[in-house]
Amino acid sequence: MVYHIIVSFGRERQYEFKFSHTELAAGSPEEARRWFDKEFADLECEPSNPMGKVLIIDKILNVARYGGEQRFIDGKDWAMRFARYTALALGRDTVRIDVAAFNIGY
């Protein structure tokens, strides 16, 4: 299986990442959640849910938003980790993260 992660910041500004099943085999969903927890805190993200409960989807969207497009342009290492951990956390073969619309599609 191939995992395809697309992060979009608008028209003509999208970043695509592909991982094979074997490339993700060394990681786990728990490791991905820990990474998103740390990035969410480090980037000082604001919870999008006023009730305080923050789902993994909210963390992924906020980390992409607060991390900013420049990290996907310049920081290939950070961007690769973001995409890898997104694939691990969600377990879907295709994930489209639309940062501008604050939406995740499968």
Stockholm file with secondary structure:
# STOCKHOLM 1.0

chainA/1-106         MVYHIIVSFGRERQYEFKFSHTELAAGSPEEARRWFDKEFADLECEPSNPMGKVLIIDKILNVARYGGEQRFIDGKDWAMRFARYTALALGRDTVRIDVAAFNIGY
#=GR chainA/1-106 SS CEEEEEEESSTTCEEEEEEEHHHHTTCCHHHHHHHHHHHHHHTTCCCSSTTSCCCHHHHHHHHHHHHCHHHHHTCHHHHHHHHHHHHHHHCCSEEEEETTTTEEEC
#=GC SS_cons         CEEEEEEESSTTCEEEEEEEHHHHTTCCHHHHHHHHHHHHHHTTCCCSSTTSCCCHHHHHHHHHHHHCHHHHHTCHHHHHHHHHHHHHHHCCSEEEEETTTTEEEC
//
